[in-house]
Structures are given as C-alpha cells and as structure tokens.
C-alpha cells in the first residue's frame, strides 16, 4: 500500500535555489556595467555607480580597462538572458569579478526601486 505520509530521508530534501534577481543593496554596492544603447540611457537615465560599455565589437577590449579589484554587475534594458550571459562570459574571461543583473534596468528601477538619474547635457 502507498503511504502518502512517508517520512522523507534527509537526502530527499532539496535546498531551495538562491534568488537570481539582485537586491537593492547588492545593486547599490556594485559597479554596474551598463550595456544599453545611448538612446535608452538618455531616455531612462543612468545609475551613478555605472559605467557605460555598449555590447558591441569593442566590448571585450573596453572591459580590459576596468579595475579588476572591483565587483561588477552587468545590466541591459530588459534582462535579456542570452545577451547578459554572453556579456558576463566575456567579462569573466577579461578577469573581472562580475555577475548578471537579472531583470535588467526595468527590474532594478521598478521592482527593487533603485532609481536612476537623468544626465544633464
């Protein structure tokens, strides 16, 4: 007979996966590598702790100029996984301590409420 109240072994219990989305404090304390295009930055604003490095053919070479002693997060506009995954892979190959900021700019500004500023031209 099947016992639905069978006690689970400790090996049957799985640890919950850590949340992959960034927290407010995490975003605030990272240097953000902003891979959005210039139009999105002008329209939506920028974070003071960010550096703009477009995800283009010069991306890898520009990463080499960054301080390898800092911790970085890579952000795009919408958190498009394949793009972020590729950007993180390239940044790690450049020797940076980097993580993907899942959810992108919209998640960071609207969900965790870390607000950008508009750049004055």
Biopython code that builds the backbone (N, CA, C, O; Angstrom):
import numpy as np
from Bio.PDB.StructureBuilder import StructureBuilder

atoms = [
    (1, "UNK", "N", (0.836, -1.182, 0.000)),
    (1, "UNK", "CA", (0.000, 0.000, 0.000)),
    (1, "UNK", "C", (0.881, 1.246, 0.000)),
    (1, "UNK", "O", (1.925, 1.269, 0.652)),
    (2, "UNK", "N", (0.474, 2.257, -0.713)),
    (2, "UNK", "CA", (1.228, 3.501, -0.837)),
    (2, "UNK", "C", (0.965, 4.374, 0.373)),
    (2, "UNK", "O", (-0.187, 4.646, 0.711)),
    (3, "UNK", "N", (2.028, 4.813, 1.024)),
    (3, "UNK", "CA", (1.903, 5.657, 2.207)),
    (3, "UNK", "C", (2.243, 7.104, 1.819)),
    (3, "UNK", "O", (3.404, 7.424, 1.564)),
    (4, "UNK", "N", (1.240, 7.962, 1.777)),
    (4, "UNK", "CA", (1.489, 9.353, 1.398)),
    (4, "UNK", "C", (2.130, 10.156, 2.516)),
    (4, "UNK", "O", (2.606, 11.271, 2.299)),
    (5, "UNK", "N", (2.139, 9.591, 3.700)),
    (5, "UNK", "CA", (2.732, 10.283, 4.840)),
    (5, "UNK", "C", (4.126, 9.763, 5.168)),
    (5, "UNK", "O", (4.641, 9.971, 6.266)),
    (6, "UNK", "N", (4.713, 9.098, 4.218)),
    (6, "UNK", "CA", (6.037, 8.529, 4.393)),
    (6, "UNK", "C", (7.026, 9.638, 4.752)),
    (6, "UNK", "O", (7.049, 10.695, 4.121)),
    (7, "UNK", "N", (7.828, 9.383, 5.760)),
    (7, "UNK", "CA", (8.824, 10.362, 6.189)),
    (7, "UNK", "C", (9.956, 10.400, 5.166)),
    (7, "UNK", "O", (10.462, 9.364, 4.735)),
    (8, "UNK", "N", (10.334, 11.602, 4.794)),
    (8, "UNK", "CA", (11.403, 11.760, 3.816)),
    (8, "UNK", "C", (12.756, 11.609, 4.490)),
    (8, "UNK", "O", (12.947, 12.021, 5.634)),
    (9, "UNK", "N", (13.670, 11.026, 3.780)),
    (9, "UNK", "CA", (15.051, 10.978, 4.240)),
    (9, "UNK", "C", (15.668, 12.350, 4.079)),
    (9, "UNK", "O", (15.200, 13.158, 3.277)),
    (10, "UNK", "N", (16.710, 12.616, 4.835)),
    (10, "UNK", "CA", (17.381, 13.910, 4.702)),
    (10, "UNK", "C", (17.912, 14.116, 3.290)),
    (10, "UNK", "O", (18.004, 15.250, 2.819)),
    (11, "UNK", "N", (18.262, 13.029, 2.614)),
    (11, "UNK", "CA", (18.790, 13.158, 1.258)),
    (11, "UNK", "C", (17.690, 13.506, 0.257)),
    (11, "UNK", "O", (17.984, 13.976, -0.842)),
    (12, "UNK", "N", (16.420, 13.281, 0.625)),
    (12, "UNK", "CA", (15.300, 13.599, -0.259)),
    (12, "UNK", "C", (14.978, 15.102, -0.251)),
    (12, "UNK", "O", (14.367, 15.606, -1.194)),
    (13, "UNK", "N", (15.379, 15.807, 0.792)),
    (13, "UNK", "CA", (15.057, 17.221, 0.919)),
    (13, "UNK", "C", (16.035, 18.034, 0.081)),
    (13, "UNK", "O", (17.251, 17.905, 0.222)),
    (14, "UNK", "N", (15.492, 18.860, -0.782)),
    (14, "UNK", "CA", (16.335, 19.679, -1.645)),
    (14, "UNK", "C", (16.384, 21.094, -1.104)),
    (14, "UNK", "O", (15.382, 21.642, -0.644)),
    (15, "UNK", "N", (17.570, 21.670, -1.172)),
    (15, "UNK", "CA", (17.747, 23.056, -0.766)),
    (15, "UNK", "C", (17.083, 23.973, -1.788)),
    (15, "UNK", "O", (17.161, 23.712, -2.989)),
    (16, "UNK", "N", (16.433, 25.040, -1.336)),
    (16, "UNK", "CA", (15.857, 25.969, -2.314)),
    (16, "UNK", "C", (16.955, 26.667, -3.104)),
    (16, "UNK", "O", (18.046, 26.925, -2.595)),
    (17, "UNK", "N", (16.644, 26.962, -4.345)),
    (17, "UNK", "CA", (17.600, 27.687, -5.181)),
    (17, "UNK", "C", (17.704, 29.122, -4.693)),
    (17, "UNK", "O", (16.700, 29.723, -4.310)),
    (18, "UNK", "N", (18.906, 29.674, -4.704)),
    (18, "UNK", "CA", (19.020, 31.089, -4.332)),
    (18, "UNK", "C", (18.334, 31.956, -5.380)),
    (18, "UNK", "O", (18.298, 31.617, -6.562)),
    (19, "UNK", "N", (17.791, 33.077, -4.926)),
    (19, "UNK", "CA", (17.127, 34.003, -5.837)),
    (19, "UNK", "C", (18.170, 34.599, -6.775)),
    (19, "UNK", "O", (19.185, 35.127, -6.321)),
    (20, "UNK", "N", (17.927, 34.519, -8.066)),
    (20, "UNK", "CA", (18.890, 35.015, -9.051)),
    (20, "UNK", "C", (18.758, 36.507, -9.296)),
    (20, "UNK", "O", (19.631, 37.112, -9.917)),
    (21, "UNK", "N", (17.669, 37.111, -8.812)),
    (21, "UNK", "CA", (17.478, 38.536, -9.033)),
    (21, "UNK", "C", (18.271, 39.336, -8.008)),
    (21, "UNK", "O", (18.401, 38.918, -6.858)),
    (22, "UNK", "N", (18.803, 40.487, -8.422)),
    (22, "UNK", "CA", (19.621, 41.284, -7.494)),
    (22, "UNK", "C", (18.768, 41.982, -6.433)),
    (22, "UNK", "O", (17.576, 42.220, -6.627)),
    (23, "UNK", "N", (19.406, 42.300, -5.315)),
    (23, "UNK", "CA", (18.750, 43.065, -4.257)),
    (23, "UNK", "C", (19.167, 44.528, -4.368)),
    (23, "UNK", "O", (20.119, 44.861, -5.075)),
    (24, "UNK", "N", (18.456, 45.383, -3.675)),
    (24, "UNK", "CA", (18.770, 46.810, -3.669)),
    (24, "UNK", "C", (20.200, 47.054, -3.198)),
    (24, "UNK", "O", (20.962, 47.760, -3.858)),
    (25, "UNK", "N", (20.565, 46.467, -2.053)),
    (25, "UNK", "CA", (21.913, 46.675, -1.505)),
    (25, "UNK", "C", (22.991, 46.150, -2.434)),
    (25, "UNK", "O", (24.048, 46.764, -2.581)),
    (26, "UNK", "N", (22.725, 45.026, -3.052)),
    (26, "UNK", "CA", (23.697, 44.448, -3.983)),
    (26, "UNK", "C", (23.943, 45.397, -5.158)),
    (26, "UNK", "O", (25.091, 45.668, -5.511)),
    (27, "UNK", "N", (22.875, 45.895, -5.755)),
    (27, "UNK", "CA", (22.998, 46.800, -6.904)),
    (27, "UNK", "C", (23.698, 48.085, -6.496)),
    (27, "UNK", "O", (24.539, 48.602, -7.232)),
    (28, "UNK", "N", (23.357, 48.593, -5.340)),
    (28, "UNK", "CA", (23.937, 49.848, -4.856)),
    (28, "UNK", "C", (25.443, 49.722, -4.616)),
    (28, "UNK", "O", (26.178, 50.697, -4.772)),
    (29, "UNK", "N", (25.901, 48.535, -4.240)),
    (29, "UNK", "CA", (27.303, 48.341, -3.889)),
    (29, "UNK", "C", (28.161, 47.773, -5.009)),
    (29, "UNK", "O", (29.359, 47.565, -4.815)),
    (30, "UNK", "N", (27.583, 47.518, -6.170)),
    (30, "UNK", "CA", (28.338, 47.057, -7.329)),
    (30, "UNK", "C", (28.635, 48.234, -8.248)),
    (30, "UNK", "O", (27.951, 49.256, -8.199)),
    (31, "UNK", "N", (29.639, 48.089, -9.070)),
    (31, "UNK", "CA", (29.801, 48.986, -10.200)),
    (31, "UNK", "C", (29.058, 48.319, -11.349)),
    (31, "UNK", "O", (29.366, 47.190, -11.731)),
    (32, "UNK", "N", (28.081, 49.025, -11.890)),
    (32, "UNK", "CA", (27.228, 48.460, -12.929)),
    (32, "UNK", "C", (27.854, 48.728, -14.303)),
    (32, "UNK", "O", (28.162, 49.868, -14.650)),
    (33, "UNK", "N", (28.031, 47.667, -15.063)),
    (33, "UNK", "CA", (28.430, 47.797, -16.457)),
    (33, "UNK", "C", (27.127, 47.852, -17.247)),
    (33, "UNK", "O", (26.432, 46.849, -17.404)),
    (34, "UNK", "N", (26.817, 49.035, -17.733)),
    (34, "UNK", "CA", (25.563, 49.308, -18.427)),
    (34, "UNK", "C", (25.770, 49.087, -19.921)),
    (34, "UNK", "O", (26.483, 49.854, -20.568)),
    (35, "UNK", "N", (25.150, 48.044, -20.474)),
    (35, "UNK", "CA", (25.351, 47.722, -21.887)),
    (35, "UNK", "C", (24.209, 48.234, -22.762)),
    (35, "UNK", "O", (24.124, 47.870, -23.934)),
    (36, "UNK", "N", (23.333, 49.070, -22.212)),
    (36, "UNK", "CA", (22.241, 49.648, -23.002)),
    (36, "UNK", "C", (22.798, 50.610, -24.050)),
    (36, "UNK", "O", (23.924, 51.094, -23.935)),
    (37, "UNK", "N", (21.991, 50.875, -25.066)),
    (37, "UNK", "CA", (22.439, 51.843, -26.064)),
    (37, "UNK", "C", (22.253, 53.263, -25.531)),
    (37, "UNK", "O", (21.548, 53.477, -24.545)),
    (38, "UNK", "N", (22.877, 54.205, -26.175)),
    (38, "UNK", "CA", (22.892, 55.595, -25.706)),
    (38, "UNK", "C", (21.492, 56.201, -25.637)),
    (38, "UNK", "O", (21.207, 56.987, -24.734)),
    (39, "UNK", "N", (20.623, 55.851, -26.567)),
    (39, "UNK", "CA", (19.264, 56.384, -26.567)),
    (39, "UNK", "C", (18.500, 55.960, -25.311)),
    (39, "UNK", "O", (17.786, 56.767, -24.716)),
    (40, "UNK", "N", (18.648, 54.704, -24.911)),
    (40, "UNK", "CA", (17.978, 54.219, -23.691)),
    (40, "UNK", "C", (18.523, 54.922, -22.455)),
    (40, "UNK", "O", (17.765, 55.246, -21.541)),
    (41, "UNK", "N", (19.813, 55.156, -22.420)),
    (41, "UNK", "CA", (20.423, 55.850, -21.276)),
    (41, "UNK", "C", (19.910, 57.282, -21.176)),
    (41, "UNK", "O", (19.613, 57.764, -20.083)),
    (42, "UNK", "N", (19.806, 57.962, -22.320)),
    (42, "UNK", "CA", (19.309, 59.337, -22.316)),
    (42, "UNK", "C", (17.843, 59.389, -21.905)),
    (42, "UNK", "O", (17.440, 60.274, -21.150)),
    (43, "UNK", "N", (17.051, 58.452, -22.394)),
    (43, "UNK", "CA", (15.614, 58.456, -22.139)),
    (43, "UNK", "C", (15.275, 58.037, -20.703)),
    (43, "UNK", "O", (14.491, 58.706, -20.030)),
    (44, "UNK", "N", (15.865, 56.932, -20.235)),
    (44, "UNK", "CA", (15.511, 56.372, -18.934)),
    (44, "UNK", "C", (16.401, 56.840, -17.789)),
    (44, "UNK", "O", (15.998, 56.746, -16.630)),
    (45, "UNK", "N", (17.591, 57.337, -18.080)),
    (45, "UNK", "CA", (18.518, 57.758, -17.041)),
    (45, "UNK", "C", (19.585, 56.708, -16.784)),
    (45, "UNK", "O", (19.584, 55.628, -17.376)),
    (46, "UNK", "N", (20.497, 57.057, -15.882)),
    (46, "UNK", "CA", (21.635, 56.193, -15.568)),
    (46, "UNK", "C", (21.792, 56.087, -14.055)),
    (46, "UNK", "O", (21.245, 56.891, -13.300)),
    (47, "UNK", "N", (22.531, 55.103, -13.638)),
    (47, "UNK", "CA", (22.860, 54.950, -12.220)),
    (47, "UNK", "C", (24.214, 55.581, -11.960)),
    (47, "UNK", "O", (25.133, 55.439, -12.766)),
    (48, "UNK", "N", (24.344, 56.282, -10.832)),
    (48, "UNK", "CA", (25.626, 56.945, -10.550)),
    (48, "UNK", "C", (26.795, 55.970, -10.415)),
    (48, "UNK", "O", (27.942, 56.346, -10.656)),
    (49, "UNK", "N", (26.519, 54.742, -10.038)),
    (49, "UNK", "CA", (27.573, 53.742, -9.882)),
    (49, "UNK", "C", (27.701, 52.862, -11.114)),
    (49, "UNK", "O", (27.962, 51.663, -11.015)),
    (50, "UNK", "N", (27.509, 53.486, -12.298)),
    (50, "UNK", "CA", (27.586, 52.697, -13.527)),
    (50, "UNK", "C", (28.622, 53.254, -14.487)),
    (50, "UNK", "O", (28.999, 54.425, -14.433)),
    (51, "UNK", "N", (29.063, 52.373, -15.362)),
    (51, "UNK", "CA", (29.957, 52.739, -16.446)),
    (51, "UNK", "C", (29.300, 52.226, -17.728)),
    (51, "UNK", "O", (28.833, 51.088, -17.778)),
    (52, "UNK", "N", (29.266, 53.056, -18.747)),
    (52, "UNK", "CA", (28.608, 52.667, -19.995)),
    (52, "UNK", "C", (29.603, 51.995, -20.930)),
    (52, "UNK", "O", (30.567, 52.611, -21.385)),
    (53, "UNK", "N", (29.352, 50.730, -21.205)),
    (53, "UNK", "CA", (30.151, 49.991, -22.188)),
    (53, "UNK", "C", (29.157, 49.250, -23.086)),
    (53, "UNK", "O", (28.664, 48.183, -22.719)),
    (54, "UNK", "N", (28.864, 49.813, -24.257)),
    (54, "UNK", "CA", (27.906, 49.156, -25.156)),
    (54, "UNK", "C", (28.369, 47.742, -25.519)),
    (54, "UNK", "O", (29.564, 47.470, -25.635)),
    (55, "UNK", "N", (27.408, 46.871, -25.692)),
    (55, "UNK", "CA", (27.713, 45.489, -26.069)),
    (55, "UNK", "C", (27.866, 45.435, -27.584)),
    (55, "UNK", "O", (26.930, 45.102, -28.312)),
    (56, "UNK", "N", (29.060, 45.769, -28.034)),
    (56, "UNK", "CA", (29.359, 45.804, -29.464)),
    (56, "UNK", "C", (30.698, 45.114, -29.709)),
    (56, "UNK", "O", (31.202, 44.409, -28.835)),
    (57, "UNK", "N", (31.273, 45.314, -30.890)),
    (57, "UNK", "CA", (32.521, 44.628, -31.237)),
    (57, "UNK", "C", (33.713, 45.074, -30.390)),
    (57, "UNK", "O", (34.743, 44.399, -30.382)),
    (58, "UNK", "N", (33.594, 46.204, -29.674)),
    (58, "UNK", "CA", (34.691, 46.707, -28.837)),
    (58, "UNK", "C", (34.501, 46.389, -27.355)),
    (58, "UNK", "O", (35.315, 46.785, -26.521)),
    (59, "UNK", "N", (33.431, 45.680, -27.034)),
    (59, "UNK", "CA", (33.080, 45.400, -25.643)),
    (59, "UNK", "C", (34.234, 44.771, -24.864)),
    (59, "UNK", "O", (34.607, 45.274, -23.805)),
    (60, "UNK", "N", (34.794, 43.696, -25.368)),
    (60, "UNK", "CA", (35.857, 42.970, -24.658)),
    (60, "UNK", "C", (37.072, 43.853, -24.416)),
    (60, "UNK", "O", (37.636, 43.839, -23.322)),
    (61, "UNK", "N", (37.479, 44.616, -25.412)),
    (61, "UNK", "CA", (38.665, 45.460, -25.245)),
    (61, "UNK", "C", (38.420, 46.582, -24.239)),
    (61, "UNK", "O", (39.341, 46.970, -23.521)),
    (62, "UNK", "N", (37.206, 47.108, -24.172)),
    (62, "UNK", "CA", (36.885, 48.159, -23.194)),
    (62, "UNK", "C", (36.857, 47.600, -21.773)),
    (62, "UNK", "O", (37.200, 48.302, -20.821)),
    (63, "UNK", "N", (36.454, 46.352, -21.629)),
    (63, "UNK", "CA", (36.437, 45.730, -20.300)),
    (63, "UNK", "C", (37.842, 45.631, -19.710)),
    (63, "UNK", "O", (38.015, 45.704, -18.494)),
    (64, "UNK", "N", (38.825, 45.468, -20.558)),
    (64, "UNK", "CA", (40.205, 45.336, -20.091)),
    (64, "UNK", "C", (40.705, 46.592, -19.383)),
    (64, "UNK", "O", (41.697, 46.534, -18.656)),
    (65, "UNK", "N", (40.038, 47.719, -19.582)),
    (65, "UNK", "CA", (40.436, 48.972, -18.944)),
    (65, "UNK", "C", (39.851, 49.139, -17.545)),
    (65, "UNK", "O", (40.211, 50.078, -16.836)),
    (66, "UNK", "N", (38.953, 48.241, -17.138)),
    (66, "UNK", "CA", (38.307, 48.357, -15.830)),
    (66, "UNK", "C", (39.201, 47.810, -14.716)),
    (66, "UNK", "O", (40.075, 46.977, -14.955)),
    (67, "UNK", "N", (38.967, 48.291, -13.505)),
    (67, "UNK", "CA", (39.703, 47.879, -12.310)),
    (67, "UNK", "C", (39.298, 46.451, -11.934)),
    (67, "UNK", "O", (38.135, 46.197, -11.621)),
    (68, "UNK", "N", (40.237, 45.539, -11.963)),
    (68, "UNK", "CA", (39.950, 44.136, -11.653)),
    (68, "UNK", "C", (39.745, 43.880, -10.160)),
    (68, "UNK", "O", (39.407, 42.761, -9.772)),
    (69, "UNK", "N", (39.942, 44.894, -9.319)),
    (69, "UNK", "CA", (39.739, 44.737, -7.886)),
    (69, "UNK", "C", (38.313, 45.066, -7.445)),
    (69, "UNK", "O", (37.968, 44.876, -6.279)),
    (70, "UNK", "N", (37.491, 45.555, -8.361)),
    (70, "UNK", "CA", (36.109, 45.898, -8.038)),
    (70, "UNK", "C", (35.173, 44.746, -8.388)),
    (70, "UNK", "O", (35.524, 43.839, -9.142)),
    (71, "UNK", "N", (33.974, 44.810, -7.816)),
    (71, "UNK", "CA", (32.913, 43.857, -8.148)),
    (71, "UNK", "C", (31.943, 44.555, -9.088)),
    (71, "UNK", "O", (31.565, 45.705, -8.868)),
    (72, "UNK", "N", (31.541, 43.840, -10.146)),
    (72, "UNK", "CA", (30.696, 44.410, -11.180)),
    (72, "UNK", "C", (29.409, 43.616, -11.359)),
    (72, "UNK", "O", (29.338, 42.427, -11.046)),
    (73, "UNK", "N", (28.406, 44.301, -11.867)),
    (73, "UNK", "CA", (27.170, 43.686, -12.316)),
    (73, "UNK", "C", (26.914, 44.174, -13.730)),
    (73, "UNK", "O", (27.145, 45.345, -14.031)),
    (74, "UNK", "N", (26.440, 43.297, -14.600)),
    (74, "UNK", "CA", (26.146, 43.693, -15.981)),
    (74, "UNK", "C", (24.638, 43.801, -16.151)),
    (74, "UNK", "O", (23.882, 42.901, -15.784)),
    (75, "UNK", "N", (24.221, 44.940, -16.724)),
    (75, "UNK", "CA", (22.808, 45.239, -16.877)),
    (75, "UNK", "C", (22.502, 45.690, -18.298)),
    (75, "UNK", "O", (23.253, 46.455, -18.902)),
    (76, "UNK", "N", (21.381, 45.196, -18.816)),
    (76, "UNK", "CA", (20.846, 45.730, -20.065)),
    (76, "UNK", "C", (19.480, 46.336, -19.754)),
    (76, "UNK", "O", (19.156, 46.549, -18.586)),
    (77, "UNK", "N", (18.685, 46.613, -20.762)),
    (77, "UNK", "CA", (17.407, 47.272, -20.523)),
    (77, "UNK", "C", (16.369, 46.346, -19.906)),
    (77, "UNK", "O", (15.714, 46.712, -18.930)),
    (78, "UNK", "N", (16.213, 45.146, -20.465)),
    (78, "UNK", "CA", (15.120, 44.257, -20.066)),
    (78, "UNK", "C", (15.558, 42.949, -19.431)),
    (78, "UNK", "O", (14.710, 42.126, -19.087)),
    (79, "UNK", "N", (16.842, 42.736, -19.267)),
    (79, "UNK", "CA", (17.305, 41.480, -18.683)),
    (79, "UNK", "C", (17.242, 40.321, -19.655)),
    (79, "UNK", "O", (16.858, 39.215, -19.275)),
    (80, "UNK", "N", (17.608, 40.552, -20.886)),
    (80, "UNK", "CA", (17.561, 39.510, -21.916)),
    (80, "UNK", "C", (18.686, 38.512, -21.650)),
    (80, "UNK", "O", (19.866, 38.819, -21.823)),
    (81, "UNK", "N", (18.299, 37.325, -21.232)),
    (81, "UNK", "CA", (19.237, 36.320, -20.733)),
    (81, "UNK", "C", (20.393, 35.976, -21.676)),
    (81, "UNK", "O", (21.542, 36.013, -21.237)),
    (82, "UNK", "N", (20.151, 35.644, -22.942)),
    (82, "UNK", "CA", (21.299, 35.260, -23.794)),
    (82, "UNK", "C", (22.323, 36.385, -23.935)),
    (82, "UNK", "O", (23.527, 36.131, -23.959)),
    (83, "UNK", "N", (21.851, 37.614, -24.027)),
    (83, "UNK", "CA", (22.762, 38.750, -24.162)),
    (83, "UNK", "C", (23.561, 38.925, -22.869)),
    (83, "UNK", "O", (24.783, 39.068, -22.908)),
    (84, "UNK", "N", (22.878, 38.915, -21.739)),
    (84, "UNK", "CA", (23.572, 39.067, -20.458)),
    (84, "UNK", "C", (24.540, 37.923, -20.203)),
    (84, "UNK", "O", (25.656, 38.144, -19.732)),
    (85, "UNK", "N", (24.122, 36.710, -20.512)),
    (85, "UNK", "CA", (25.004, 35.549, -20.311)),
    (85, "UNK", "C", (26.288, 35.695, -21.124)),
    (85, "UNK", "O", (27.376, 35.412, -20.625)),
    (86, "UNK", "N", (26.163, 36.133, -22.363)),
    (86, "UNK", "CA", (27.340, 36.309, -23.221)),
    (86, "UNK", "C", (28.223, 37.438, -22.694)),
    (86, "UNK", "O", (29.447, 37.312, -22.683)),
    (87, "UNK", "N", (27.607, 38.544, -22.255)),
    (87, "UNK", "CA", (28.374, 39.671, -21.722)),
    (87, "UNK", "C", (29.114, 39.270, -20.441)),
    (87, "UNK", "O", (30.267, 39.657, -20.249)),
    (88, "UNK", "N", (28.469, 38.509, -19.575)),
    (88, "UNK", "CA", (29.105, 38.038, -18.337)),
    (88, "UNK", "C", (30.263, 37.104, -18.672)),
    (88, "UNK", "O", (31.329, 37.194, -18.064)),
    (89, "UNK", "N", (30.060, 36.219, -19.625)),
    (89, "UNK", "CA", (31.120, 35.283, -20.025)),
    (89, "UNK", "C", (32.352, 36.054, -20.507)),
    (89, "UNK", "O", (33.475, 35.738, -20.113)),
    (90, "UNK", "N", (32.147, 37.051, -21.348)),
    (90, "UNK", "CA", (33.258, 37.853, -21.869)),
    (90, "UNK", "C", (33.949, 38.613, -20.738)),
    (90, "UNK", "O", (35.177, 38.688, -20.699)),
    (91, "UNK", "N", (33.161, 39.175, -19.817)),
    (91, "UNK", "CA", (33.736, 39.927, -18.693)),
    (91, "UNK", "C", (34.564, 39.017, -17.786)),
    (91, "UNK", "O", (35.629, 39.416, -17.314)),
    (92, "UNK", "N", (34.090, 37.816, -17.545)),
    (92, "UNK", "CA", (34.859, 36.872, -16.723)),
    (92, "UNK", "C", (36.150, 36.474, -17.417)),
    (92, "UNK", "O", (37.188, 36.321, -16.773)),
    (93, "UNK", "N", (36.084, 36.305, -18.733)),
    (93, "UNK", "CA", (37.290, 35.990, -19.491)),
    (93, "UNK", "C", (38.292, 37.144, -19.445)),
    (93, "UNK", "O", (39.497, 36.935, -19.586)),
    (94, "UNK", "N", (37.782, 38.367, -19.246)),
    (94, "UNK", "CA", (38.655, 39.544, -19.120)),
    (94, "UNK", "C", (39.205, 39.679, -17.703)),
    (94, "UNK", "O", (39.957, 40.611, -17.418)),
    (95, "UNK", "N", (38.836, 38.755, -16.810)),
    (95, "UNK", "CA", (39.372, 38.750, -15.456)),
    (95, "UNK", "C", (38.584, 39.554, -14.444)),
    (95, "UNK", "O", (39.104, 39.875, -13.375)),
    (96, "UNK", "N", (37.327, 39.892, -14.759)),
    (96, "UNK", "CA", (36.522, 40.693, -13.842)),
    (96, "UNK", "C", (35.668, 39.812, -12.938)),
    (96, "UNK", "O", (35.236, 38.728, -13.331)),
    (97, "UNK", "N", (35.434, 40.294, -11.724)),
    (97, "UNK", "CA", (34.508, 39.664, -10.779)),
    (97, "UNK", "C", (33.140, 40.253, -11.104)),
    (97, "UNK", "O", (32.830, 41.373, -10.699)),
    (98, "UNK", "N", (32.326, 39.502, -11.832)),
    (98, "UNK", "CA", (31.095, 40.052, -12.396)),
    (98, "UNK", "C", (29.929, 39.094, -12.232)),
    (98, "UNK", "O", (30.102, 37.875, -12.202)),
    (99, "UNK", "N", (28.735, 39.669, -12.126)),
    (99, "UNK", "CA", (27.526, 38.854, -12.103)),
    (99, "UNK", "C", (26.479, 39.489, -13.000)),
    (99, "UNK", "O", (26.527, 40.683, -13.293)),
    (100, "UNK", "N", (25.552, 38.684, -13.420)),
    (100, "UNK", "CA", (24.442, 39.133, -14.265)),
    (100, "UNK", "C", (23.394, 39.789, -13.372)),
    (100, "UNK", "O", (23.006, 39.226, -12.348)),
    (101, "UNK", "N", (22.936, 40.981, -13.759)),
    (101, "UNK", "CA", (21.853, 41.644, -13.047)),
    (101, "UNK", "C", (20.548, 41.280, -13.752)),
    (101, "UNK", "O", (20.044, 42.008, -14.607)),
    (102, "UNK", "N", (20.032, 40.130, -13.357)),
    (102, "UNK", "CA", (18.833, 39.568, -13.978)),
    (102, "UNK", "C", (17.666, 40.546, -13.849)),
    (102, "UNK", "O", (17.472, 41.163, -12.802)),
    (103, "UNK", "N", (16.913, 40.673, -14.900)),
    (103, "UNK", "CA", (15.773, 41.581, -14.917)),
    (103, "UNK", "C", (16.090, 42.909, -15.562)),
    (103, "UNK", "O", (15.187, 43.614, -16.012)),
    (104, "UNK", "N", (17.372, 43.260, -15.612)),
    (104, "UNK", "CA", (17.797, 44.466, -16.291)),
    (104, "UNK", "C", (17.368, 45.757, -15.623)),
    (104, "UNK", "O", (16.960, 45.779, -14.462)),
    (105, "UNK", "N", (17.472, 46.825, -16.389)),
    (105, "UNK", "CA", (17.183, 48.170, -15.906)),
    (105, "UNK", "C", (15.769, 48.272, -15.339)),
    (105, "UNK", "O", (15.572, 48.849, -14.270)),
    (106, "UNK", "N", (14.780, 47.715, -16.049)),
    (106, "UNK", "CA", (13.396, 47.842, -15.589)),
    (106, "UNK", "C", (13.179, 47.166, -14.243)),
    (106, "UNK", "O", (12.482, 47.714, -13.389)),
    (107, "UNK", "N", (13.755, 45.994, -14.035)),
    (107, "UNK", "CA", (13.630, 45.310, -12.742)),
    (107, "UNK", "C", (14.292, 46.140, -11.644)),
    (107, "UNK", "O", (13.717, 46.337, -10.574)),
    (108, "UNK", "N", (15.483, 46.617, -11.911)),
    (108, "UNK", "CA", (16.239, 47.373, -10.904)),
    (108, "UNK", "C", (15.519, 48.663, -10.529)),
    (108, "UNK", "O", (15.418, 48.995, -9.348)),
    (109, "UNK", "N", (15.022, 49.386, -11.516)),
    (109, "UNK", "CA", (14.396, 50.681, -11.220)),
    (109, "UNK", "C", (12.966, 50.549, -10.712)),
    (109, "UNK", "O", (12.542, 51.349, -9.878)),
    (110, "UNK", "N", (12.211, 49.566, -11.188)),
    (110, "UNK", "CA", (10.797, 49.476, -10.825)),
    (110, "UNK", "C", (10.493, 48.484, -9.704)),
    (110, "UNK", "O", (9.610, 48.740, -8.886)),
    (111, "UNK", "N", (11.197, 47.373, -9.649)),
    (111, "UNK", "CA", (10.885, 46.353, -8.640)),
    (111, "UNK", "C", (11.673, 46.589, -7.358)),
    (111, "UNK", "O", (11.094, 46.603, -6.272)),
    (112, "UNK", "N", (12.978, 46.774, -7.470)),
    (112, "UNK", "CA", (13.739, 46.999, -6.232)),
    (112, "UNK", "C", (13.893, 48.480, -5.928)),
    (112, "UNK", "O", (14.504, 48.851, -4.926)),
    (113, "UNK", "N", (13.336, 49.334, -6.798)),
    (113, "UNK", "CA", (13.219, 50.772, -6.552)),
    (113, "UNK", "C", (14.553, 51.488, -6.392)),
    (113, "UNK", "O", (14.678, 52.407, -5.582)),
    (114, "UNK", "N", (15.544, 51.067, -7.162)),
    (114, "UNK", "CA", (16.822, 51.780, -7.209)),
    (114, "UNK", "C", (16.732, 52.720, -8.395)),
    (114, "UNK", "O", (16.831, 52.295, -9.546)),
    (115, "UNK", "N", (16.548, 53.979, -8.112)),
    (115, "UNK", "CA", (16.189, 54.954, -9.151)),
    (115, "UNK", "C", (17.397, 55.558, -9.850)),
    (115, "UNK", "O", (18.399, 55.898, -9.221)),
    (116, "UNK", "N", (17.277, 55.683, -11.174)),
    (116, "UNK", "CA", (18.343, 56.309, -11.973)),
    (116, "UNK", "C", (18.233, 57.828, -11.900)),
    (116, "UNK", "O", (17.265, 58.377, -11.373)),
    (117, "UNK", "N", (19.232, 58.479, -12.434)),
    (117, "UNK", "CA", (19.223, 59.941, -12.554)),
    (117, "UNK", "C", (19.344, 60.278, -14.030)),
    (117, "UNK", "O", (19.916, 59.517, -14.811)),
    (118, "UNK", "N", (18.807, 61.408, -14.394)),
    (118, "UNK", "CA", (18.934, 61.882, -15.776)),
    (118, "UNK", "C", (20.227, 62.649, -15.903)),
    (118, "UNK", "O", (20.550, 63.483, -15.057)),
    (119, "UNK", "N", (20.972, 62.368, -16.962)),
    (119, "UNK", "CA", (22.232, 63.083, -17.203)),
    (119, "UNK", "C", (21.932, 64.439, -17.816)),
    (119, "UNK", "O", (21.091, 64.549, -18.708)),
    (120, "UNK", "N", (22.606, 65.457, -17.347)),
    (120, "UNK", "CA", (22.493, 66.786, -17.945)),
    (120, "UNK", "C", (23.494, 66.883, -19.086)),
    (120, "UNK", "O", (24.654, 66.495, -18.947)),
    (121, "UNK", "N", (23.041, 67.394, -20.188)),
    (121, "UNK", "CA", (23.932, 67.554, -21.348)),
    (121, "UNK", "C", (24.335, 68.991, -21.477)),
    (121, "UNK", "O", (25.084, 69.343, -22.389)),
]
sb = StructureBuilder()
sb.init_structure("model")
sb.init_model(0)
sb.init_chain("A")
sb.init_seg("    ")
for serial, (resi, resn, name, xyz) in enumerate(atoms, 1):
    if name == "N":
        sb.init_residue(resn, " ", resi, " ")
    sb.init_atom(name, np.array(xyz, "f"), 0.0, 1.0, " ", f" {name:<3s}", serial, name[0])
structure = sb.get_structure()
